[in-house]
């Protein structure tokens, strides 16, 4: 498996953090130099950004997507059937090597396996496949974050091909059924990695490089709303759930809405 992690040239502490984890776990990983505001224009040549995001794209957001796009390119053109992509602020579980040193545990017919959690409620299939002390569930809704996932060469090639014009950030392109080009996405539960600012929200070692620059305000961390706007948002949420259930009335039977937990220690 081709294991890649995205890291800014200037982020030496994050690079050391990732290299130390990989070394301790006996995992061979390759660093991918992250796109920055300094080379954004060059790297974004031929790429256009749409308006579905509902606001102006921030440079850090574009750079993040283009960095993932470079990883997709390497995996699509590489010799390994699968590749894993990490951002440089994740905590890896003690048994991460069991899932990263070979791909024999990945069933056929999967395009992407999300091995990270954002600790949000998501829809998954109730049916599960037991794999090396954890479970695989078909992911049926979006799941924020693109800090840890595995994809096969064909999925990487598809993402690369269809990302010359993008409407949403990288996590939506990979995991959101409305934007991920029909990729078959599964979720590892419990997750084997989690971003530092999700695990240690109050005392993060590595504050988010995106949220700190005010990115994803409208997607991941919304600004405080007035009471009226909160009511409208709640009514919209109820309406959306009713619409989804009307379109698929057996969803509550076959699916579950749950928070994917992170487990850092190997199950004994």
PARO-83596 format. One line per field, with one value per residue (C-alpha): residue number from 1; x, y, z. Coordinates in steps of 0.001 Angstrom, whole numbers, plus 524288, in hexadecimal, padded with zeros to 5 digits. Each point is the difference from the previous one (the first is absolute). Layout:
! PARO-83596
pos: (NUM | ...);
x: (X | ...);
y: (Y | ...);
z: (Z | ...);
END
This chain:
! PARO-83596
pos: (1 | 2 | 3 | 4 | 5 | 6 | 7 | 8 | 9 | 10 | 11 | 12 | 13 | 14 | 15 | 16 | 17 | 18 | 19 | 20 | 21 | 22 | 23 | 24 | 25 | 26 | 27 | 28 | 29 | 30 | 31 | 32 | 33 | 34 | 35 | 36 | 37 | 38 | 39 | 40 | 41 | 42 | 43 | 44 | 45 | 46 | 47 | 48 | 49 | 50 | 51 | 52 | 53 | 54 | 55 | 56 | 57 | 58 | 59 | 60 | 61 | 62 | 63 | 64 | 65 | 66 | 67 | 68 | 69 | 70 | 71 | 72 | 73 | 74 | 75 | 76 | 77 | 78 | 79 | 80 | 81 | 82 | 83 | 84 | 85 | 86 | 87 | 88 | 89 | 90 | 91 | 92 | 93 | 94 | 95 | 96 | 97 | 98 | 99 | 100 | 101 | 102 | 103 | 104 | 105 | 106 | 107 | 108 | 109 | 110 | 111 | 112 | 113 | 114 | 115 | 116 | 117 | 118 | 119 | 120 | 121 | 122 | 123 | 124 | 125 | 126 | 127 | 128 | 129 | 130 | 131 | 132 | 133 | 134 | 135 | 136 | 137 | 138 | 139 | 140 | 141 | 142 | 143 | 144 | 145 | 146 | 147 | 148 | 149 | 150 | 151 | 152 | 153 | 154 | 155 | 156 | 157 | 158 | 159 | 160 | 161 | 162 | 163 | 164 | 165 | 166 | 167 | 168 | 169 | 170 | 171 | 172 | 173 | 174 | 175 | 176 | 177 | 178 | 179 | 180 | 181 | 182 | 183 | 184 | 185 | 186 | 187 | 188 | 189 | 190 | 191 | 192 | 193 | 194 | 195 | 196 | 197 | 198 | 199 | 200 | 201 | 202 | 203 | 204 | 205 | 206 | 207 | 208 | 209 | 210 | 211 | 212 | 213 | 214 | 215 | 216 | 217 | 218 | 219 | 220 | 221 | 222 | 223 | 224 | 225 | 226 | 227 | 228 | 229 | 230 | 231 | 232 | 233 | 234 | 235 | 236 | 237 | 238 | 239 | 240 | 241 | 242 | 243 | 244 | 245 | 246 | 247 | 248 | 249 | 250 | 251 | 252 | 253 | 254 | 255 | 256 | 257 | 258 | 259 | 260 | 261 | 262 | 263 | 264 | 265 | 266 | 267 | 268);
x: (80000 | 80530 | 7FF38 | 80092 | 7FF0B | 7FE2D | 808E3 | 803D8 | 80E82 | 8000A | 7F8B0 | 80BBB | 7F93C | 7F4BA | 80979 | 80774 | 7F316 | 7FBF6 | 80D68 | 8012B | 7F2C5 | 802EE | 80D5C | 7FA91 | 7F5B2 | 8097A | 7F8D1 | 806F4 | 7F9B3 | 8032E | 7FEB4 | 7F88D | 8037F | 7F376 | 7FB96 | 80136 | 7FAF2 | 80D4E | 7FEA2 | 7F12C | 7FEC1 | 809A5 | 7F9FC | 7F21D | 802DE | 7F503 | 7F793 | 7F398 | 7F843 | 7F12A | 7F598 | 7F8FD | 80809 | 7F721 | 80AA2 | 80D69 | 80A63 | 80B35 | 80DE9 | 80303 | 7F438 | 8045D | 80DC4 | 7FACF | 7F83C | 80B6D | 808DF | 7F67D | 7FF30 | 80EBD | 7FE59 | 7F533 | 80936 | 80AE4 | 7F6EC | 7F97E | 80D40 | 80650 | 80233 | 7F858 | 7F1A9 | 7FCCB | 80543 | 7FDDE | 7FFA7 | 80232 | 800A5 | 80B14 | 7F893 | 7FA0F | 80173 | 801E2 | 7FB2C | 8098C | 7FAF7 | 80006 | 80A96 | 7F675 | 7F7FB | 80AE8 | 80AAB | 7F757 | 7F297 | 7FBC9 | 7F580 | 7F913 | 7F49B | 7FE61 | 7F691 | 80468 | 80548 | 802F6 | 80163 | 7FF2F | 808CA | 7FE64 | 7F4D6 | 7FB69 | 7F796 | 7F38B | 7F386 | 7FFDD | 7F760 | 805DB | 7FAC8 | 7FCB6 | 80633 | 80E5A | 80C04 | 8095B | 80E1C | 80B87 | 7F8E0 | 7F7F1 | 7F45E | 7FD40 | 7F2EE | 7FB41 | 7FFE6 | 7F2E8 | 801E3 | 80AA9 | 80A57 | 80849 | 80EBC | 80A0B | 80B22 | 80033 | 7FAA3 | 803AE | 7FC35 | 802F7 | 806AE | 7F357 | 7F9C1 | 80BFE | 7FF99 | 7F182 | 80207 | 80B52 | 7F83A | 7F3F6 | 806CA | 80411 | 7F3B7 | 7FC75 | 7F425 | 8037E | 80BF2 | 8078F | 7F853 | 7F34A | 8061E | 803FE | 7F526 | 7F3D8 | 7F6D1 | 7FB5B | 80DB7 | 8089C | 7FD23 | 7F993 | 80B6E | 7FCC8 | 80454 | 80113 | 80305 | 80956 | 7FA3B | 805E5 | 808ED | 80EB6 | 8033B | 7FABC | 80475 | 8067C | 7F659 | 7F4B6 | 80653 | 80566 | 7F682 | 803EC | 80EAC | 8034E | 80E3C | 7FD39 | 7F4A5 | 7F948 | 80720 | 7F331 | 7F6D3 | 80A21 | 7FF7B | 7F11A | 7FE12 | 7F449 | 7F81E | 7F3F9 | 80291 | 80686 | 7FFC5 | 7F4F8 | 7FF56 | 7F6A7 | 7F23D | 7F4D4 | 7F45C | 7F844 | 80AA7 | 8017A | 7F163 | 800D4 | 80BC6 | 7F90B | 7F3D7 | 8089E | 8069B | 7F2DE | 7FB47 | 80C4F | 7FE9F | 7F1B3 | 8039E | 80A9E | 7F6F2 | 7F546 | 80997 | 804D9 | 7F61C | 807D8 | 80BD7 | 7FD9D | 7FF61 | 80C80 | 807C7 | 80431 | 80396 | 80BBF | 80C9D | 80C21 | 808FE | 80ECB | 8072E | 80E63 | 80387 | 7FFB4 | 7F482 | 804D9);
y: (80000 | 80D60 | 80852 | 80EB8 | 80B4F | 80E4E | 809B8 | 80E28 | 8021D | 809A6 | 7F6FE | 7F8E4 | 7FC92 | 7F978 | 7F8B2 | 7FADF | 7FC23 | 7F7C4 | 7FA22 | 7FBF3 | 7F94F | 7F8D6 | 7FBD7 | 7FAD3 | 7F836 | 7FAC6 | 806A6 | 80530 | 80CB1 | 80A53 | 80E8A | 80856 | 80E5D | 8078E | 80AAD | 80D9D | 80D7E | 8028E | 7F5B7 | 7FF53 | 806E2 | 7F6B0 | 7F3B3 | 8047B | 801DE | 7F982 | 7FE37 | 807E7 | 8019E | 8006C | 80677 | 7F4A4 | 802BF | 80BD2 | 809D0 | 80424 | 7F579 | 802B3 | 7FE16 | 7F60D | 7F81F | 7FFF9 | 7FC55 | 7F4AD | 7FA9E | 8015D | 7F902 | 7F499 | 8006B | 7FDF0 | 7F410 | 7FACB | 80198 | 7F863 | 7F4F3 | 7FF76 | 7FF32 | 7F722 | 7F15E | 7FD3B | 7FC75 | 80870 | 80C70 | 806C9 | 80EB0 | 80735 | 80E11 | 80335 | 80223 | 7F296 | 7F6C0 | 7F1FE | 7F460 | 7F609 | 7F5EE | 80908 | 7F7CB | 7F48F | 80808 | 8070C | 7F615 | 7F7CC | 800BC | 7F1DD | 803FF | 808D5 | 7F8BF | 800C5 | 80A0F | 80B31 | 80CAE | 80788 | 7FCBB | 80B62 | 7FC82 | 80D09 | 80585 | 80DF3 | 7FBE4 | 80445 | 7F83C | 7F8F3 | 7F601 | 7F27E | 7F2D5 | 7F7B0 | 7F458 | 7FEB1 | 7F894 | 7FC85 | 80356 | 7FE63 | 80391 | 80AF4 | 80121 | 80500 | 8067E | 805CD | 80EC9 | 8058A | 80E7F | 80A2A | 7FF1C | 80C33 | 7FFB9 | 7FAAD | 7FD7A | 7F141 | 7F73C | 7F4C3 | 7FF46 | 7F739 | 80409 | 800CC | 808E5 | 808B0 | 800BB | 80364 | 80AD2 | 80552 | 7FFCF | 80698 | 80A3F | 809A3 | 80777 | 7FECD | 804C0 | 7FBDB | 7FD45 | 7F34F | 7F8B1 | 80249 | 7FB31 | 7F349 | 7FD3E | 807E4 | 7F7D3 | 80C6C | 8034C | 7F3D2 | 7FB06 | 7F375 | 7FADA | 7F474 | 804CD | 7F7EA | 8043B | 7F92D | 7FF8A | 802D6 | 80948 | 7FE21 | 80E6A | 80D28 | 80DFB | 80609 | 80B35 | 7F644 | 7F760 | 80B28 | 80AF0 | 80859 | 7FDE5 | 7FC5B | 7FDD8 | 803FB | 80984 | 7FE58 | 80713 | 8019C | 80453 | 8096B | 80757 | 800A3 | 7F56A | 7F6D5 | 80971 | 7FC9F | 7F16D | 7FAE3 | 80A7E | 8095B | 80D79 | 8020D | 80205 | 80838 | 7F8FF | 801F3 | 7FA1D | 7F48E | 7FD2C | 8009E | 7F702 | 7F61F | 8002B | 7FE18 | 7F471 | 7F9C0 | 80245 | 7F9E1 | 7F3FC | 7FEA2 | 8015A | 7F596 | 7F6AD | 80213 | 7FCAB | 7F405 | 7FB93 | 7F3E1 | 80827 | 7FF29 | 7F12E | 7FDEC | 80BB0 | 8067F | 80DDE | 7FF81 | 8068B | 7F8C8 | 7FEF1 | 8001A | 7F50A | 8024E | 7F334 | 7F2B0 | 7F7D6 | 7F508);
z: (80000 | 7FC33 | 80C4E | 7FE4F | 80968 | 7FC91 | 806BA | 7FE07 | 7FDE8 | 80B48 | 80970 | 805C8 | 80CDA | 7F8E5 | 7F739 | 80BD4 | 8065E | 7F465 | 7FD90 | 80E3B | 7FFBF | 7F36A | 8050F | 80CDB | 7F8A0 | 7F5D0 | 7F4DC | 7F3FB | 7FB9D | 7F5F0 | 80233 | 7F62E | 80040 | 80279 | 7F6D3 | 805E6 | 7FCF1 | 7F9EE | 7F558 | 7FF8F | 7F2DD | 7F9C2 | 805C2 | 7FD06 | 7F19A | 7F85C | 80C39 | 801F4 | 80C86 | 7FFDA | 80855 | 8069B | 80C1E | 801FC | 802BE | 7FB4B | 7FFD5 | 80945 | 7FB5A | 80AB1 | 7FBAA | 7F1DF | 80425 | 80822 | 7F488 | 7F6B1 | 809AF | 80075 | 7F147 | 7FF45 | 808A5 | 7F72F | 7F479 | 80692 | 803D9 | 7F295 | 7F94F | 80A1F | 8002F | 80C79 | 7FF11 | 80BCF | 805EE | 80D05 | 801A4 | 80CC8 | 80438 | 8093F | 80CA9 | 8023D | 80B5B | 7FB6B | 807DF | 80549 | 7F630 | 7F42C | 7F999 | 7FF78 | 7F65A | 7F8C3 | 7FD47 | 7F71E | 7F9AA | 801A0 | 809C4 | 7F62C | 7F984 | 7F152 | 7FAC7 | 808B3 | 7FA60 | 80C74 | 80E68 | 80973 | 80B6F | 80703 | 80805 | 80172 | 80BAC | 7F93A | 7FE0F | 7F2FF | 7F938 | 7FE1E | 7FC09 | 80BDD | 7F98A | 802FA | 7FBE4 | 80AEB | 7FCA7 | 8091C | 80C78 | 7FA08 | 7F6D1 | 7F266 | 7FD2B | 7F338 | 801D1 | 7FBB8 | 802AE | 7FFEC | 80A93 | 801C5 | 7FFC2 | 7F677 | 80981 | 7FE65 | 7F542 | 7F71D | 7F1AF | 7F498 | 7F35B | 7F855 | 80A31 | 80006 | 7F12C | 8004A | 809F9 | 7F81A | 7F361 | 8058C | 80857 | 7F58C | 803E5 | 80E52 | 8075B | 80DDB | 808A3 | 7FF76 | 80A6F | 7F89F | 7F356 | 8068A | 809D2 | 7FCA4 | 7F780 | 7F957 | 7FB1F | 80006 | 7F240 | 80495 | 807F7 | 808D8 | 80D56 | 80C64 | 80DDF | 80946 | 80DAD | 8091C | 7F8A1 | 80092 | 7FEBC | 8041A | 7FE56 | 80BCE | 80135 | 80052 | 80A42 | 80840 | 7FD22 | 80BB1 | 7FF9C | 7F218 | 7FCAB | 7F204 | 7FE28 | 7F2EC | 7F525 | 7F8CE | 80ACB | 80556 | 7F32B | 800BD | 7F5C6 | 7FFF7 | 8082F | 7F849 | 7FFC5 | 80C43 | 80A59 | 7FE57 | 805DE | 80B4C | 7FB09 | 804E0 | 80626 | 7F37E | 7F79B | 80953 | 7FED3 | 7F137 | 80022 | 808AD | 7F769 | 7F41F | 80689 | 80328 | 7F230 | 7FA54 | 808A4 | 7FC02 | 7F1A9 | 8010F | 80728 | 7F5FC | 7F52E | 8073A | 80A44 | 803B4 | 803B8 | 80ECD | 7FEE6 | 7F85B | 804A0 | 80C86 | 8039B | 808D6 | 80427 | 7FB8A | 80BA5 | 80002 | 806D7 | 801EC | 8068E | 7F9BC | 8046F | 8089D);
END
